[in-house]
Amino acid sequence: MRTPAPPTADLRCDVCGQLPEPTKTRLTVANVAVMLPIELMVHALVVGAPLSLPAKVLLLTLTATILVIWVAEPSASRLLRRWLHAPALRHRRQLGTAPALWRARTVLPDQPGSLQRVTRSLARLDTNILGIHVHPVHGGVMDEFVLSAPGHLTEQDLLEALSDGGGLGSQVWPTTELAMADGQTRALSLAARVAGNPAELPHAVAELLGARIVQFPDGPHEPGTRLKIPTAWHGPLTFERPGEPFTLAESARAHRLAELAETLAHRPSSWHTTS
């Protein structure tokens, strides 16, 4: 039978295998707790011995030093290891339970109760839905979530929860607080940026989609992860987001942004001045 790893095993350095250095206060208290019984026992034995005072002092000094080096410190590190590293263990637990943000997509049947089933499945993992967008697709609806999940959950845990809730073709990606920004609000902010300088269109669309600009769009790519926007002024613009297919709503916003840039680029310069 395999012995379970101690709680402090996760604190060991991946390179040297050593535990982090405990605080001096905790190390001192641990050493005193281990040394005190030994010191009292040694003193009781030596004080009653028929030796001269200098011999007793020398014997106590040597004995105490040897016991500290060979017994007290190793015993304190071994017996009180969990207490010595309690602050680091507490910090590790806090990190493990800290909420993490994820984006998730899954296809559900377009029928009553579908969304309720998947939300219940996520709730069993203490996962909160912070945002949701629904996109009609062939054979149902694709729900896009922004999730706040406990830090110990993995991508596979969330995928299984989505599948248990009836979701098909589920995908999950780690994300940041930027995912909480409303898509329409962000599109309007970028539209104002393009209105001020239409040449900013490629960079604005890339920021809007969280994608990269593809200079030579001839290479292989995953289905749905590449978006091409035809423009008369910039030429065809191609954007790619590996592992995260573009939605219809994202495509529509990008095309409207391109239309805005084209309209402003062909306005007479006097129009910009008077407006």
C-alpha positions as CSV (number, residue, x, y, z in Angstrom):
1,M,0.0,0.0,0.0
2,R,1.4,3.3,-1.0
3,T,2.0,5.8,1.8
4,P,0.2,9.2,1.1
5,A,2.4,12.1,0.6
6,P,2.6,14.6,3.5
7,P,0.8,18.0,3.1
8,T,4.2,19.7,2.7
9,A,5.2,17.7,-0.3
10,D,3.7,20.3,-2.7
11,L,6.0,23.0,-1.1
12,R,9.2,21.3,-2.2
13,C,11.3,23.0,-4.9
14,D,11.0,21.4,-8.3
15,V,14.7,21.8,-8.9
16,C,16.4,21.1,-5.6
17,G,13.7,19.3,-3.7
18,Q,14.1,21.4,-0.6
19,L,11.3,22.9,1.5
20,P,11.1,26.7,1.8
21,E,12.9,28.2,4.8
22,P,10.5,28.6,7.7
23,T,10.3,31.9,9.6
24,K,12.9,32.5,12.3
25,T,10.3,32.8,15.0
26,R,8.7,29.5,14.2
27,L,12.1,27.8,13.9
28,T,13.2,29.1,17.3
29,V,10.0,28.0,19.0
30,A,10.2,24.5,17.4
31,N,13.9,24.1,18.5
32,V,13.1,25.2,22.1
33,A,10.2,22.8,22.2
34,V,12.4,19.9,21.2
35,M,15.5,20.9,23.2
36,L,13.9,21.8,26.5
37,P,13.0,18.2,27.6
38,I,16.5,17.0,26.5
39,E,18.2,19.9,28.3
40,L,16.3,19.2,31.5
41,M,17.2,15.5,31.4
42,V,20.9,16.1,30.7
43,H,21.1,18.7,33.5
44,A,19.5,16.3,35.9
45,L,22.0,13.6,35.1
46,V,25.1,15.8,35.1
47,V,24.3,17.9,38.1
48,G,24.0,14.8,40.3
49,A,27.3,13.3,39.0
50,P,30.3,13.2,41.3
51,L,32.3,15.7,39.1
52,S,34.0,19.0,39.7
53,L,32.2,22.2,38.6
54,P,34.5,22.8,35.6
55,A,34.0,19.2,34.5
56,K,30.2,19.5,34.8
57,V,30.2,22.8,32.8
58,L,32.3,21.3,30.1
59,L,30.2,18.1,29.9
60,L,27.0,20.1,29.8
61,T,28.3,22.3,27.0
62,L,29.5,19.4,24.8
63,T,26.4,17.3,25.4
64,A,24.0,20.2,24.7
65,T,25.9,21.1,21.5
66,I,25.9,17.5,20.2
67,L,22.2,17.0,21.1
68,V,21.2,20.2,19.4
69,I,23.1,19.4,16.2
70,W,22.2,15.7,16.0
71,V,18.8,15.4,17.7
72,A,17.0,18.7,18.4
73,E,17.1,20.4,15.0
74,P,16.4,17.2,12.9
75,S,13.6,16.3,15.2
76,A,12.1,19.8,15.1
77,S,12.2,19.8,11.3
78,R,10.6,16.3,11.1
79,L,8.1,16.3,14.0
80,L,6.9,19.9,13.6
81,R,7.3,20.2,9.9
82,R,3.6,21.0,9.3
83,W,3.6,23.7,11.9
84,L,6.9,25.2,10.7
85,H,5.5,25.6,7.2
86,A,1.9,26.4,8.2
87,P,2.1,30.0,6.6
88,A,3.3,28.6,3.3
89,L,0.6,25.8,3.4
90,R,-2.1,28.3,4.2
91,H,-1.0,30.5,1.3
92,R,-0.9,27.5,-1.0
93,R,-4.5,26.6,0.0
94,Q,-5.6,30.2,-0.6
95,L,-4.1,30.0,-4.1
96,G,-5.8,26.7,-4.7
97,T,-9.2,28.0,-3.8
98,A,-8.9,31.4,-5.5
99,P,-11.5,31.8,-8.2
100,A,-10.2,31.5,-11.8
101,L,-11.9,33.0,-14.9
102,W,-12.7,30.8,-17.9
103,R,-14.5,31.3,-21.2
104,A,-16.6,28.3,-22.2
105,R,-18.7,27.5,-25.3
106,T,-21.2,24.6,-25.7
107,V,-24.0,23.8,-28.0
108,L,-27.4,23.1,-26.4
109,P,-30.7,22.0,-27.9
110,D,-33.0,24.9,-28.6
111,Q,-35.6,23.8,-26.1
112,P,-36.9,24.8,-22.6
113,G,-34.7,23.6,-19.7
114,S,-31.5,23.2,-21.7
115,L,-29.8,26.1,-20.1
116,Q,-31.1,25.2,-16.6
117,R,-29.5,21.8,-16.9
118,V,-26.1,23.0,-17.8
119,T,-26.1,25.8,-15.1
120,R,-27.0,23.2,-12.5
121,S,-24.1,21.0,-13.6
122,L,-21.7,23.9,-13.3
123,A,-23.2,24.9,-9.9
124,R,-22.3,21.5,-8.5
125,L,-18.6,22.6,-9.0
126,D,-19.3,25.9,-7.2
127,T,-18.8,27.6,-10.5
128,N,-20.6,31.0,-11.1
129,I,-21.8,32.2,-14.5
130,L,-20.7,35.8,-14.7
131,G,-21.8,36.4,-18.3
132,I,-23.6,34.6,-21.1
133,H,-24.1,35.2,-24.8
134,V,-26.4,33.0,-27.0
135,H,-25.7,32.5,-30.7
136,P,-28.1,30.5,-32.9
137,V,-26.3,27.7,-34.7
138,H,-27.4,24.8,-36.9
139,G,-29.1,22.2,-34.7
140,G,-29.5,24.4,-31.5
141,V,-27.9,27.3,-29.8
142,M,-24.3,27.9,-28.8
143,D,-24.0,29.4,-25.3
144,E,-20.9,31.3,-24.5
145,F,-20.1,31.7,-20.8
146,V,-17.7,33.7,-18.7
147,L,-17.2,31.5,-15.6
148,S,-15.7,32.1,-12.2
149,A,-14.5,28.7,-10.9
150,P,-12.5,27.6,-7.8
151,G,-8.8,27.7,-8.5
152,H,-8.3,23.9,-8.2
153,L,-10.7,23.1,-11.1
154,T,-9.1,22.1,-14.4
155,E,-10.2,22.5,-17.9
156,Q,-11.3,18.8,-18.0
157,D,-13.5,19.3,-14.9
158,L,-15.4,22.1,-16.6
159,L,-15.7,20.2,-19.9
160,E,-17.2,17.2,-18.0
161,A,-19.6,19.5,-16.2
162,L,-20.8,21.0,-19.6
163,S,-21.1,17.5,-21.0
164,D,-23.1,16.3,-18.0
165,G,-25.4,19.3,-18.5
166,G,-26.2,18.2,-22.1
167,G,-23.7,20.4,-23.9
168,L,-22.1,19.2,-27.1
169,G,-18.8,20.3,-28.7
170,S,-17.8,22.1,-25.6
171,Q,-14.6,24.2,-25.4
172,V,-13.0,25.9,-22.5
173,W,-10.2,28.5,-22.3
174,P,-8.6,30.4,-19.4
175,T,-9.4,34.1,-19.6
176,T,-9.0,37.4,-17.7
177,E,-11.1,40.2,-16.4
178,L,-11.2,41.7,-19.9
179,A,-13.7,39.0,-20.8
180,M,-16.2,40.8,-18.5
181,A,-16.2,43.9,-20.7
182,D,-19.5,44.0,-22.6
183,G,-18.8,43.2,-26.3
184,Q,-21.0,46.1,-27.6
185,T,-19.3,48.6,-25.3
186,R,-15.9,47.5,-26.4
187,A,-16.9,47.6,-30.0
188,L,-18.1,51.2,-29.6
189,S,-14.9,52.2,-28.0
190,L,-12.9,50.7,-30.8
191,A,-15.2,52.3,-33.4
192,A,-14.4,55.7,-31.9
193,R,-10.7,54.9,-32.3
194,V,-11.2,53.9,-35.9
195,A,-13.2,57.1,-36.5
196,G,-10.3,59.1,-35.4
197,N,-7.9,57.3,-37.6
198,P,-9.2,54.7,-40.1
199,A,-5.7,53.3,-40.5
200,E,-6.1,51.8,-37.1
201,L,-8.7,49.3,-38.5
202,P,-6.5,46.1,-38.5
203,H,-5.3,46.7,-35.0
204,A,-8.7,47.6,-33.7
205,V,-10.3,44.5,-35.2
206,A,-7.5,42.3,-33.7
207,E,-8.1,43.9,-30.3
208,L,-11.9,43.4,-30.7
209,L,-11.5,39.8,-31.5
210,G,-8.6,38.9,-29.3
211,A,-6.9,37.6,-32.5
212,R,-3.7,38.1,-34.4
213,I,-3.3,39.5,-37.9
214,V,-2.3,36.9,-40.5
215,Q,0.1,38.3,-43.1
216,F,0.2,35.2,-45.3
217,P,-3.2,33.3,-44.9
218,D,-2.3,30.3,-46.9
219,G,-1.2,27.9,-44.1
220,P,-3.4,25.3,-42.4
221,H,-5.8,26.3,-39.6
222,E,-8.6,24.9,-37.5
223,P,-12.1,25.3,-38.8
224,G,-13.8,28.5,-37.7
225,T,-10.6,30.0,-36.2
226,R,-9.8,32.3,-39.2
227,L,-11.8,35.3,-40.3
228,K,-11.3,37.2,-43.5
229,I,-12.7,40.8,-43.9
230,P,-12.6,42.3,-47.4
231,T,-11.8,46.0,-47.6
232,A,-11.1,48.3,-50.5
233,W,-8.6,50.5,-48.8
234,H,-6.6,48.0,-46.6
235,G,-7.1,45.0,-48.9
236,P,-8.3,41.7,-47.5
237,L,-7.6,41.4,-43.8
238,T,-7.3,38.0,-42.2
239,F,-7.4,37.3,-38.5
240,E,-6.7,34.1,-36.7
241,R,-7.5,32.9,-33.2
242,P,-6.2,29.3,-32.7
243,G,-8.3,27.1,-30.5
244,E,-11.2,29.5,-30.2
245,P,-13.5,29.7,-33.2
246,F,-15.1,33.1,-34.1
247,T,-18.8,33.5,-33.4
248,L,-21.3,35.1,-35.8
249,A,-21.7,38.1,-33.5
250,E,-17.9,38.7,-33.5
251,S,-17.8,38.4,-37.3
252,A,-20.6,40.9,-37.7
253,R,-19.0,43.4,-35.3
254,A,-15.7,43.2,-37.2
255,H,-17.4,43.7,-40.6
256,R,-19.3,46.7,-39.3
257,L,-16.0,48.2,-38.0
258,A,-14.4,47.7,-41.4
259,E,-17.4,49.4,-43.1
260,L,-17.0,52.4,-40.7
261,A,-13.3,52.7,-41.6
262,E,-14.1,52.5,-45.3
263,T,-16.8,55.2,-45.1
264,L,-14.6,57.6,-43.2
265,A,-11.5,56.9,-45.4
266,H,-13.5,58.1,-48.5
267,R,-14.9,61.2,-46.9
268,P,-13.5,64.5,-48.2
269,S,-11.0,66.0,-45.8
270,S,-13.3,69.0,-45.4
271,W,-15.9,66.8,-43.8
272,H,-13.5,65.8,-41.0
273,T,-12.7,69.5,-40.4
274,T,-16.3,70.7,-40.3
275,S,-17.5,67.8,-38.2
